[in-house]
């Protein structure tokens, strides 16, 4: 049986699109959850005929938010949770419920430029400020430490003279993230299938 995958998003959803386009041979994207209404990722889910919903953090406690998220994941019988540009921090209570069942993509070579406050363009701004010549992307399991879980896959990407955060972000997405995420999801999905 195919693993049932939920993809959690907060923005444009290019990583969600990479998963849709690549296809996951051992699994299926059964649900997309957005942490904000109106994000373009929801449009991508709609176009691919994937059920989607908005579960917003704004105006609610962490507990209320996570209770609703867990209910949705249970309802859709989700085996694997993929954070693809999902910008809401998950509590230890939540991550402990899904050991080695939550993975995240981060746009740097962890342990550089990661942890709280490092998301989206900020990661690339920090890499350029530090003057690193190589950056990249990392897919890792999610535990209670921000960007601290076991690393699954990493890929390095060159920083070039004259890069802006936007140019670097695009290169990291094209050369690393959009390849790495489908590969990592398939690896973990196969592992889950074996143990089912
Ligand atoms: C991606 O670059 C992803 O790696 C990053 O947000 C972007 C989302 O883009 N995630 C983080 O920074 C997590 N700390 P997308 O919505 O187009 O996939």
Boltz pocket constraint, residues with backbone or C-beta under 6 A from the ligand:
constraints:
  - pocket:
      binder: B
      contacts: [[A, 9], [A, 10], [A, 11], [A, 12], [A, 13], [A, 14], [A, 15], [A, 16], [A, 41], [A, 84], [A, 85], [A, 86], [A, 105], [A, 106], [A, 107], [A, 118], [A, 119], [A, 120], [A, 123], [A, 169], [A, 173], [A, 177]]
      max_distance: 6.0
